[in-house]
Amino acid sequence: MDGGKALVKIFERAAMDYIFSSPGTEWPPVWEALAEAKERGDAGIGFINCRHEALAVAMASGYTKITGRPQAVLLHATAGPLNAAMYLRAAYQERVPMVICCGETAAFGEESRLPDPGNQWIHDLTDIGGPAELLRRCVKWSERVTSPSILVQCVERAIQIAVEPPAGPVLLGVPLECMLDEVSLADENRADRVVRPYALEEAAIQDTVELLLRAERPVLVTEHAGRDASVVQSLVELCEALAIPVMESFRPAFLNFPRNHPLYLTYDPRRIVAADLLLVADAVTPWYPISKGPKADAKVVFLGDEYPYSRLPFWGYKVDLALIGPPAKTLGRIVSGIKASESFAGRRSVYEERLRQIRQEHDKQVAARHQDANEHRNDIPVDPRWLCQALNESIPSDAVIVEETTVHRTLIQTMIARTEPMSYLARVTGGLGVSLGYALGAKLAMKQRPVFVLVGDGGFHYNPVPSCLGLAQEYNLPITVVVFNNQRYLSMERGLLKYYPDGVSKKTGIHFGGPILPNPDYRLYAEIYGGYGIRVTDPKEITAAVARSLEHNVAGRLALIDVVLSDYLPSQ
């Protein structure tokens, strides 16, 4: 068969559900293979025809975060990987496996046996080293296929590398000639049997159990443990057994612990300093700066499947014991060890008193936030605290929230309490513009659940909005976008005034890089793509706007709620 058909079959054998693509002229062999399959009535793998490279990668990432299954992405040569670079870097940092194939040429029209790919390849579609060299630092692994005779093995290996812990995106340059040429693919899928060792010594587990049982002021800090949905319940079991308070540090990208649980507390660096035991569950930045962490005699135990974050140029945290393996299995063994310990039963009164104190602190924090929000419920422009309170009351409990704000992130995290695994997704890396793609991937994976995007007006501008909303309309993936519209890049203003508190900018109110003016009428985006749009200026309108959006979602239409906010700046 030709290489294009083989590529599709390899993806199907790897149990991939979709090919996400913003394609160029090099993919006709794949299109023909998909057309043949459709003509035969073979459901096979789905094809999502994205309208921007960024959307293709972000949507594949969102889908994989929900399902745990890596997907395929096809991009155009040169322009494709360059447009997708930030989104691939995000997937790399977030450890999301996917296989990205980028087009290139190997013969530049000199292979007389095959159709001429065209002079555009010499003119503007090739780079020294190909797409693999262009994006080597943005992906886990990158390479190029050099001959049709090794196409099959290269693609199969790329899939294996993508899922091998720590997982991540891999990029493979695939010449058009290799897809047009004849390749050999075995009738049956190659039966590789890979057994990965998971043999944490019992002594290490027992050491952790003893540390936890003896700790007087333990704290669990997490950021990304919830990437495995089964970990959430394991964390709950452990923390409930010993009344361990839980805090999510600076960039939680998942729902790691039910945020209405009495053991869940707002992040407080003072609790880090006071702790005698820190249990770090897959947190890249459990405290910051590193020098301001726990006292020298405190113990730090790390849980995760990657250590010490080789993707990063610096990671200098003190760790006394690192348990590296699938966190759910590690936690299960720790919980079993605790419950089997004689000292566990003898200290129940200690844990009950600790739970009482933490519950009291949790309830106090929640009450203070609600009181603060209610004091501003009638403010015009809308106060962000009241917006989050109103959204918490009106967004359904089964909804998925995809968050991409900057200054309002902590408000959303603490005030819109998600409780179920995979009910909250957020960006990790420094690049804005991923939330709409993540949301569409999540909606594709969970079509029956409402999906809400909470995005700042600055972040909204960085998303490929027309491409995303157009795809939502085309594939019947109705989402609701809530724009936190404070008419400015408030984080930039925060930085300006932090470094120059008595400067000219402070005195004159001239904040270069801050304003987004004139202020667009964002609701019109929804109308362009057959959806429902509303601009909210009165805080009393928020709940009704959410209800109408949900009605439109049920009818298959996307919605956009543009909420005009005050410039209230939450404390960091």
C-alpha positions in Angstrom: 0.0 0.0 0.0 1.1 3.6 -0.3 2.5 5.4 2.7 -0.6 7.5 3.3 -2.8 4.5 3.7 -0.2 2.9 6.0 -0.1 6.0 8.1 -3.9 5.9 8.7 -3.7 2.2 9.5 -0.9 2.7 12.0 -2.9 5.3 13.8 -6.0 3.0 13.9 -3.9 0.1 15.3 -2.7 2.4 18.1 -6.3 2.9 19.1 -6.3 6.6 18.2 -9.8 8.1 17.8 -9.0 11.1 15.7 -6.6 12.8 13.4 -6.6 16.5 14.2 -5.3 18.5 11.2 -4.7 21.9 9.8 -3.3 20.5 6.6 -1.3 21.6 3.6 -0.9 20.3 0.1 1.3 17.3 1.2 -1.5 15.2 2.7 -3.5 13.9 -0.3 -2.4 10.3 0.3 -4.0 10.5 3.7 -7.1 12.1 2.4 -7.5 9.4 -0.3 -7.0 6.7 2.3 -9.7 8.2 4.5 -12.1 8.6 1.5 -11.5 5.0 0.6 -12.3 3.9 4.1 -15.5 6.0 4.2 -16.6 4.6 0.8 -16.2 1.0 2.3 -18.3 2.0 5.3 -15.3 1.6 7.5 -15.8 3.9 10.5 -12.1 3.7 11.4 -10.4 6.8 12.7 -12.2 10.2 12.7 -10.8 13.3 11.0 -11.2 16.8 12.5 -10.5 19.4 9.9 -9.2 22.3 12.0 -8.9 25.8 10.7 -5.6 26.7 12.4 -2.5 24.8 13.5 -2.8 26.1 17.1 -6.4 24.7 17.3 -5.3 21.3 16.0 -2.7 20.8 18.7 -4.7 22.4 21.5 -7.8 20.4 20.7 -5.8 17.1 20.6 -4.3 18.1 23.9 -7.7 18.8 25.5 -9.1 15.5 24.2 -6.1 13.5 25.5 -6.2 15.1 28.9 -9.8 13.9 29.3 -9.5 10.4 27.8 -5.9 9.6 28.5 -5.5 8.4 24.9 -2.9 10.0 22.6 -4.1 11.3 19.2 -2.5 12.2 15.9 -2.0 15.7 14.5 -1.1 16.4 10.8 0.4 19.9 10.1 1.6 21.7 7.0 5.3 22.0 6.4 7.2 24.9 8.0 4.2 27.2 8.7 2.4 24.4 10.6 5.0 23.7 13.3 5.9 27.4 13.6 2.3 28.4 14.2 1.8 25.5 16.6 5.1 25.9 18.5 3.7 27.5 21.6 0.9 24.9 21.8 3.4 22.0 21.4 5.6 23.5 24.1 2.5 23.6 26.4 1.8 19.9 25.7 5.5 19.2 26.4 5.4 20.9 29.7 2.0 19.4 30.6 3.2 15.9 29.6 0.4 15.3 27.1 1.3 12.6 24.5 0.5 13.1 20.9 2.1 12.3 17.5 2.5 15.3 15.2 3.4 14.6 11.6 4.7 17.5 9.6 5.0 17.5 5.8 8.3 17.9 4.0 10.0 16.7 0.8 12.9 14.4 0.3 13.5 14.7 -3.5 12.5 18.2 -4.6 10.9 16.9 -7.8 13.9 14.8 -8.7 12.2 11.4 -8.1 10.8 10.6 -11.6 8.8 7.6 -10.4 6.5 9.8 -8.3 4.4 12.8 -9.0 6.2 16.1 -8.7 5.4 17.8 -5.4 5.9 21.3 -6.9 8.5 24.1 -6.9 7.0 25.6 -3.8 9.1 23.2 -1.8 12.3 24.7 -3.0 10.9 28.2 -2.8 9.4 28.5 0.7 8.4 25.2 2.4 11.7 23.7 3.5 14.2 24.5 6.2 17.6 23.0 7.0 16.9 20.0 9.2 13.2 20.1 8.4 10.4 20.6 10.9 12.1 18.2 13.4 15.0 20.7 13.7 12.7 23.7 13.9 10.8 22.5 17.0 13.4 20.3 18.7 13.1 22.2 22.0 9.3 22.4 22.0 8.6 18.6 22.0 9.8 15.6 23.8 11.4 14.0 20.7 11.6 14.9 17.1 13.0 13.2 14.0 12.4 12.9 10.3 11.6 9.9 8.0 14.4 9.5 5.5 13.1 6.7 3.3 9.7 5.0 2.6 11.3 1.7 3.6 11.4 2.8 7.3 8.2 4.9 7.4 6.2 2.3 9.2 8.8 1.6 11.9 9.4 5.4 12.4 5.7 6.1 13.0 5.3 3.1 15.3 8.4 4.2 17.3 7.1 7.8 17.5 3.9 6.5 19.1 5.8 4.4 21.6 8.1 7.4 22.6 5.1 9.7 23.0 3.5 7.5 25.7 6.7 6.3 27.4 6.8 8.1 30.9 7.2 11.0 31.2 4.8 11.3 28.3 4.8 14.1 25.8 4.3 15.2 22.2 6.6 13.9 19.5 7.2 15.3 16.1 8.0 13.4 12.9 8.8 15.0 9.6 7.2 12.9 6.8 8.2 13.6 3.2 5.4 13.6 0.6 7.4 11.1 -1.4 7.3 8.6 1.4 3.5 8.8 1.5 3.1 8.4 -2.3 5.6 5.5 -2.5 4.8 1.9 -1.8 5.5 0.7 1.8 5.2 -2.6 3.6 2.8 -3.0 6.5 2.2 -6.4 8.2 -1.3 -7.8 8.1 -1.4 -8.0 11.9 -0.4 -5.4 14.4 3.1 -6.0 15.8 2.6 -7.5 19.3 5.2 -5.5 21.3 4.9 -6.4 25.0 6.6 -3.8 27.1 6.7 -4.4 30.9 7.6 -1.3 32.8 9.0 -2.0 36.3 7.0 -0.7 39.2 8.9 -2.0 42.1 9.1 0.7 44.8 10.9 -1.1 47.6 8.7 -1.8 50.6 11.2 -0.1 52.9 10.6 3.3 51.1 6.8 2.9 51.4 7.2 2.1 55.1 9.5 5.0 55.6 6.8 7.3 54.1 4.1 5.7 56.3 6.2 6.3 59.5 6.9 9.9 58.5 3.2 10.6 57.9 2.1 8.9 61.1 4.6 10.9 63.2 4.0 14.3 61.6 2.4 17.0 63.7 2.0 19.6 61.0 1.8 17.8 57.7 0.8 19.5 54.5 0.1 18.0 51.0 0.8 20.3 48.1 -0.1 19.4 44.5 -0.5 20.9 41.1 -0.9 18.2 38.5 -1.6 14.9 40.2 -5.1 15.0 38.8 -3.9 14.4 35.3 -4.7 10.8 36.3 -8.3 10.9 37.3 -7.9 7.9 39.7 -5.4 9.8 41.8 -8.0 12.2 43.2 -9.8 9.6 45.2 -6.5 8.2 46.4 -5.5 11.6 47.7 -8.8 12.0 49.4 -8.4 8.6 51.2 -4.9 9.4 52.4 -5.7 12.9 53.6 -8.9 11.9 55.3 -7.2 9.1 57.1 -4.6 11.4 58.7 -6.4 14.8 58.5 -3.8 16.3 56.2 -4.6 19.7 54.8 -4.3 20.1 51.0 -3.2 23.1 49.1 -2.8 23.6 45.3 0.2 25.7 44.5 0.8 28.2 41.7 -0.4 26.6 38.5 -2.8 23.7 39.1 -3.8 22.4 35.6 -6.3 19.8 36.8 -8.8 19.2 39.6 -6.5 17.5 42.0 -8.7 17.4 45.1 -12.4 18.3 45.7 -12.3 22.1 46.3 -15.3 22.0 48.6 -13.7 19.4 50.9 -13.1 20.5 54.5 -9.4 19.6 54.1 -8.9 21.9 51.1 -7.3 25.2 52.0 -6.3 28.3 50.0 -2.6 28.3 49.3 -0.7 30.0 52.2 3.1 30.1 52.3 3.0 30.4 56.0 1.6 26.9 56.3 4.6 25.7 54.2 7.1 27.3 56.5 5.3 25.9 59.6 5.0 22.3 58.3 7.2 19.5 59.7 6.3 17.3 56.7 5.6 18.3 53.1 4.1 15.7 50.9 4.6 17.0 47.3 2.2 15.3 44.9 3.4 16.1 41.4 3.9 19.9 42.1 6.5 21.6 40.0 6.5 24.7 42.3 5.3 23.6 45.7 6.7 26.9 47.1 8.4 30.0 45.7 11.1 31.2 45.9 12.8 28.0 46.6 14.8 29.6 49.4 11.6 30.5 51.3 10.4 26.9 51.8 10.0 24.8 54.9 12.5 24.8 57.8 15.7 22.8 57.6 14.4 20.0 59.9 11.2 19.5 58.0 10.9 16.4 55.8 9.9 16.6 52.1 8.5 13.5 50.4 7.8 13.7 46.6 5.3 11.5 44.7 5.2 11.5 41.0 6.1 9.6 37.8 8.8 12.1 36.8 11.7 13.4 38.9 13.4 15.9 39.0 11.6 17.4 36.0 14.3 17.1 33.3 12.2 19.3 31.0 13.1 22.3 33.1 16.5 24.2 33.1 16.3 24.6 36.9 14.6 22.7 39.7 16.4 23.1 43.1 13.9 21.9 45.6 15.1 19.9 48.7 13.6 16.4 48.7 14.3 13.8 51.4 12.5 10.9 49.8 11.2 10.6 46.2 8.8 7.8 45.3 8.8 7.6 41.5 6.1 5.6 39.9 2.4 5.9 39.0 1.0 8.0 41.9 -2.3 6.1 42.2 -0.4 2.8 42.9 2.1 4.5 45.3 -0.8 6.2 47.2 -2.7 2.9 47.4 0.3 1.2 49.1 0.8 4.1 51.5 -2.8 4.1 52.5 -2.8 0.4 53.1 0.4 0.7 55.2 -1.2 3.4 57.3 -4.3 1.5 58.0 -2.3 -1.6 58.9 -0.2 0.3 61.4 -0.9 -0.1 65.1 0.0 3.5 65.8 -2.7 4.7 63.4 -5.5 3.4 65.6 -3.8 4.8 68.7 -3.6 8.4 67.3 -7.2 8.7 66.1 -8.0 11.4 68.6 -5.0 13.4 67.3 -6.3 13.2 63.7 -9.9 14.1 64.7 -8.7 17.2 66.5 -6.5 18.2 63.5 -9.5 17.7 61.2 -11.7 19.9 63.4 -9.1 22.7 63.3 -8.6 22.4 59.5 -12.4 22.2 58.9 -12.8 25.4 60.9 -10.1 27.2 58.9 -11.7 25.9 55.6 -15.1 27.1 56.6 -13.7 30.5 57.7 -12.0 30.9 54.3 -15.1 30.0 52.4 -17.3 32.3 54.5 -14.9 35.2 54.1 -14.8 34.8 50.3 -18.6 34.7 50.1 -19.1 37.7 52.3 -16.5 39.6 50.3 -18.3 38.7 47.0 -21.8 39.6 48.4 -20.6 43.0 49.6 -19.9 43.8 45.9 -22.9 42.0 44.3 -24.4 45.3 43.0 -21.2 47.0 41.8 -21.2 48.3 38.3 -19.0 47.5 36.4 -19.3 43.9 37.7 -16.9 43.0 40.4 -14.8 39.8 39.6 -15.5 38.4 43.1 -19.3 38.6 42.5 -18.9 37.2 39.0 -17.2 34.1 40.3 -19.8 33.7 43.1 -22.6 34.0 40.5 -20.9 31.5 38.2 -20.5 29.1 41.1 -24.2 29.2 41.7 -25.3 29.0 38.1 -22.8 26.6 36.3 -24.1 23.0 36.6 -22.1 20.7 38.9 -21.3 18.3 36.1 -19.9 21.1 33.9 -16.2 21.2 32.9 -14.4 24.5 33.4 -11.5 25.4 31.2 -9.7 28.4 32.7 -7.4 30.8 31.0 -7.2 34.0 33.0 -4.2 35.5 34.7 -5.1 37.8 37.6 -8.4 36.1 38.2 -7.1 32.5 38.3 -7.0 32.1 42.1 -10.5 33.6 42.4 -11.9 31.0 39.9 -10.0 28.2 41.5 -11.2 28.9 45.0 -14.7 30.3 44.4 -16.0 28.1 41.6 -15.7 24.9 43.4 -15.2 21.9 41.2 -15.3 18.5 42.8 -15.0 15.7 40.2 -11.8 14.6 38.4 -11.4 16.3 35.0 -14.0 19.0 35.8 -11.3 21.7 35.7 -8.5 22.2 33.1 -6.1 25.1 32.9 -2.9 26.2 31.2 0.4 25.5 32.8 2.9 27.3 30.6 3.3 31.0 30.0 1.6 31.3 26.6 -1.9 32.5 26.3 -4.3 31.2 23.6 -5.0 27.6 24.4 -8.4 27.6 26.2 -10.8 27.4 23.3 -8.9 24.5 21.8 -8.7 22.7 25.1 -12.4 23.2 25.6 -13.3 21.8 22.2 -11.2 18.8 22.8 -12.9 18.3 26.1 -16.3 18.7 24.6 -15.4 16.2 21.8 -14.5 13.7 24.6 -17.5 14.4 26.7 -20.3 15.5 24.5 -23.0 15.2 27.1 -21.4 17.5 29.7 -21.5 21.3 29.5 -18.1 22.9 28.9 -17.4 26.5 30.0 -14.4 28.5 29.0 -13.5 31.3 31.5 -11.0 33.5 29.7 -9.6 37.0 30.2 -10.2 39.5 27.4 -6.4 39.5 26.9 -6.2 35.7 26.6 -9.2 35.8 24.3 -7.3 37.9 21.8 -4.5 35.3 21.7 -6.8 32.4 20.9 -7.5 31.7 17.2 -11.1 32.7 17.9 -12.6 32.4 14.3 -11.1 29.0 13.8 -12.3 27.7 17.1 -15.8 29.0 16.9 -16.1 27.9 13.3 -15.1 24.4 14.3 -17.5 24.4 17.2 -20.3 25.2 14.7 -19.1 22.7 12.0 -18.7 19.7 14.4 -21.7 20.5 16.7 -19.5 21.1 19.8 -21.4 23.8 21.6 -19.4 25.4 24.4 -20.0 28.5 26.5 -17.3 31.2 26.6 -17.3 33.7 29.5 -15.0 36.6 28.8 -13.6 38.3 31.9 -13.6 41.7 30.2 -11.7 44.3 32.3 -10.6 46.1 29.1 -6.9 45.7 29.9 -4.0 43.4 30.5 -4.2 43.8 34.2 -1.2 41.6 34.9 1.0 44.0 32.9 -0.3 46.9 34.9 0.3 45.0 38.1 4.0 44.5 37.1 4.4 48.2 36.0 3.2 49.5 39.3 5.1 46.9 41.3 8.4 47.9 39.9 7.7 51.6 39.7 5.3 52.4 42.6 6.1 56.1 42.5 6.8 56.4 38.8 5.4 58.6 36.1 3.0 55.8 35.1 1.5 55.7 38.6 1.1 59.5 38.7 -0.3 60.0 35.2 -2.3 56.8 34.7 -0.5 56.2 31.4 0.1 52.4 31.4 1.7 51.4 28.1 0.9 47.7 27.3 -2.2 47.7 29.5 -5.3 49.0 27.8 -7.4 47.0 25.3 -9.3 50.0 23.8 -11.6 50.7 22.1 -13.3 47.8 23.8 -14.7 45.3 21.3 -18.3 43.9 21.4 -17.2 40.3 21.9 -20.7 38.9 21.8 -20.9 39.4 18.0 -18.4 36.6 17.5 -21.1 34.1 18.7 -23.6 35.5 16.3 -21.2 35.2 13.3 -21.1 31.4 14.0 -24.8 30.8 14.6 -24.6 31.1 18.4 -25.9 33.1 21.3 -24.0 36.2 22.5 -24.8 38.6 25.3 -22.9 41.5 26.8 -23.4 41.7 30.6 -22.9 45.0 32.4 -25.4 44.5 35.3 -24.4 41.9 37.9 -28.1 40.9 38.2 -28.0 39.6 34.6 -25.2 36.9 35.1 -27.4 34.0 36.3 -29.9 34.5 33.5 -27.2 34.8 30.9 -25.7 31.4 32.0 -29.2 29.8 31.9 -29.9 31.0 28.4 -26.4 29.9 27.3 -27.1 26.4 28.5 -30.4 26.3 26.6 -28.6 27.3 23.4 -25.9 24.6 24.1 -28.7 22.0 24.4 -30.0 23.1 21.0 -26.5 22.7 19.6 -25.4 26.3 19.5 -22.3 27.9 21.1 -22.6 30.8 23.5 -20.5 33.8 24.5 -21.1 35.9 27.6 -19.0 39.1 27.6 -19.0 40.3 31.2 -17.7 43.9 31.7 -15.6 43.9 34.8 -14.1 46.5 37.2 -10.4 46.7 37.5 -10.4 45.1 41.0 -7.0 43.5 41.4 -7.0 40.3 43.6 -4.0 40.0 45.9 -1.4 37.4 44.9 
